[in-house]
Amino acid sequence: MLYLEDLKVGDRFISRDYEMTLEEITQFAQLYDPQPFHLDEKAAQKHPVFQGLAASGWHTSAVVMRLWTECFQVAGGLIGSETSLRWPRPTRVGDLVHVEVEIASITPSKSKPDRGIVSYITQALNQHGDVLLISTTKILVFKRDNSVIS
């Protein structure tokens, strides 16, 4: 587990690959984002932007969350306070997605000395190096001597 004092600006974390399957893409879309370009290959081919079946951006985001929890293990969990994200390119069936995380800033709390805010930039890339998602996220990170976290 990582604590505030373990991190420094410029630290990088890289996840494993995660394969986006047709079954998972359509299942997620059926449950949470039921639009034709996520569900129907023929309809998606006719879409002026996607021109083929694409995973929901929220599905890509959920996969990123999973990969974060595996490669960037912070004591107490990834407690988000803010994020901004973009999906510059669609995630496709068969894409092998991995995330690359880089610590951008660390701000110790002035009012709560047991913690700080860590800002990091994430890129989710496919097997070709195409950026599928880019985000800047701020999380709460505790110091090691915090008796609440074990």
Secondary structure per residue as TSV (DSSP state, phi and psi in degrees):
chain	resnum	aa	ss	phi	psi
A	1	M	-	360.0	144.5
A	2	L	B	-103.0	138.8
A	3	Y	-	-116.0	168.8
A	4	L	G	-52.4	-44.9
A	5	E	G	-72.7	-10.0
A	6	D	G	-82.6	-17.7
A	7	L	-	-99.8	148.3
A	8	K	-	-142.0	153.6
A	9	V	T	-57.3	133.6
A	10	G	T	97.9	-14.1
A	11	D	-	-57.7	142.0
A	12	R	E	-125.7	145.1
A	13	F	E	-133.4	135.4
A	14	I	E	-127.4	132.3
A	15	S	-	-89.2	175.8
A	16	R	-	-75.0	172.6
A	17	D	-	-82.8	148.0
A	18	Y	E	-131.2	122.6
A	19	E	E	-86.3	129.9
A	20	M	-	-90.6	111.5
A	21	T	-	-96.5	156.6
A	22	L	H	-58.3	-45.7
A	23	E	H	-59.1	-45.4
A	24	E	H	-68.5	-40.1
A	25	I	H	-61.8	-47.5
A	26	T	H	-72.6	-34.1
A	27	Q	H	-64.1	-46.9
A	28	F	H	-60.2	-44.9
A	29	A	H	-62.4	-42.3
A	30	Q	H	-59.3	-39.2
A	31	L	H	-79.9	-38.9
A	32	Y	H	-128.2	-17.8
A	33	D	-	-151.2	65.0
A	34	P	-	-77.7	71.7
A	35	Q	-	-111.0	147.3
A	36	P	H	-55.5	-34.7
A	37	F	H	-74.6	-5.7
A	38	H	H	-105.2	-13.5
A	39	L	H	-116.3	-33.3
A	40	D	-	-124.2	112.8
A	41	E	H	-60.7	-39.6
A	42	K	H	-68.6	-44.3
A	43	A	H	-64.2	-38.2
A	44	A	H	-65.0	-34.4
A	45	Q	H	-60.4	-32.9
A	46	K	H	-84.9	-8.8
A	47	H	-	-70.0	130.7
A	48	P	T	-66.3	-22.4
A	49	V	T	-97.7	-51.7
A	50	F	T	-80.5	-37.2
A	51	Q	S	46.5	42.2
A	52	G	S	150.8	161.7
A	53	L	-	-59.9	132.6
A	54	A	-	-131.8	143.7
A	55	A	-	-69.8	149.3
A	56	S	-	-58.8	141.9
A	57	G	H	-59.5	-32.0
A	58	W	H	-71.0	-29.8
A	59	H	H	-67.4	-47.0
A	60	T	H	-57.5	-41.5
A	61	S	H	-63.2	-40.1
A	62	A	H	-65.3	-38.9
A	63	V	H	-65.1	-41.6
A	64	V	H	-58.1	-43.4
A	65	M	H	-58.5	-45.4
A	66	R	H	-58.7	-46.1
A	67	L	H	-67.7	-35.8
A	68	W	H	-57.5	-47.7
A	69	T	H	-63.9	-22.6
A	70	E	H	-87.5	-36.1
A	71	C	H	-105.0	-12.1
A	72	F	S	-132.8	72.9
A	73	Q	-	-89.0	106.6
A	74	V	B	-102.9	134.4
A	75	A	T	-57.6	130.6
A	76	G	T	89.3	-7.2
A	77	G	-	94.1	167.6
A	78	L	-	-84.3	90.8
A	79	I	E	-94.2	100.0
A	80	G	E	-75.4	143.6
A	81	S	E	-120.0	-19.9
A	82	E	E	-168.8	147.2
A	83	T	E	-154.1	153.4
A	84	S	E	-133.2	140.1
A	85	L	E	-145.0	155.9
A	86	R	E	-136.1	151.8
A	87	W	-	-118.8	86.8
A	88	P	-	-72.1	-16.9
A	89	R	S	-149.3	142.9
A	90	P	-	-69.9	148.1
A	91	T	-	-87.5	131.9
A	92	R	-	-114.6	161.5
A	93	V	T	-56.0	131.9
A	94	G	T	89.9	-9.5
A	95	D	-	-62.3	137.7
A	96	L	E	-100.2	106.7
A	97	V	E	-96.4	135.5
A	98	H	E	-138.2	159.5
A	99	V	E	-115.0	147.0
A	100	E	E	-124.1	121.8
A	101	V	E	-113.2	135.5
A	102	E	E	-132.3	128.3
A	103	I	E	-69.5	124.5
A	104	A	E	-100.4	-36.4
A	105	S	E	-158.0	155.5
A	106	I	E	-134.5	121.9
A	107	T	E	-124.6	104.7
A	108	P	E	-63.2	143.9
A	109	S	-	-70.4	136.8
A	110	K	S	-82.5	-28.9
A	111	S	S	-97.6	-20.8
A	112	K	-	-129.7	95.0
A	113	P	T	-67.4	-6.5
A	114	D	T	-89.7	7.1
A	115	R	E	-155.4	174.8
A	116	G	E	-159.7	176.1
A	117	I	E	-110.2	127.9
A	118	V	E	-111.0	127.4
A	119	S	E	-105.2	133.2
A	120	Y	E	-138.7	153.4
A	121	I	E	-107.5	131.9
A	122	T	E	-118.9	137.4
A	123	Q	E	-120.5	130.9
A	124	A	E	-101.4	125.0
A	125	L	E	-122.6	152.4
A	126	N	-	-94.8	-174.6
A	127	Q	T	-64.9	-15.5
A	128	H	T	-96.2	-1.6
A	129	G	-	85.1	7.7
A	130	D	-	-73.5	135.1
A	131	V	E	-81.1	119.7
A	132	L	E	-98.1	-28.9
A	133	L	E	-150.2	140.6
A	134	I	E	-135.7	134.8
A	135	S	E	-144.4	155.1
A	136	T	E	-118.0	125.7
A	137	T	E	-130.5	143.0
A	138	K	E	-116.0	132.8
A	139	I	E	-129.8	155.6
A	140	L	E	-84.7	129.8
A	141	V	E	-129.9	132.5
A	142	F	E	-89.3	154.1
A	143	K	-	-78.8	159.3
A	144	R	T	-61.5	-38.3
A	145	D	T	-78.2	9.2
A	146	N	-	-72.5	116.7
A	147	S	T	-72.7	-13.4
A	148	V	T	-78.5	-31.9
A	149	I	-	-98.1	132.5
A	150	S	-	-133.1	360.0
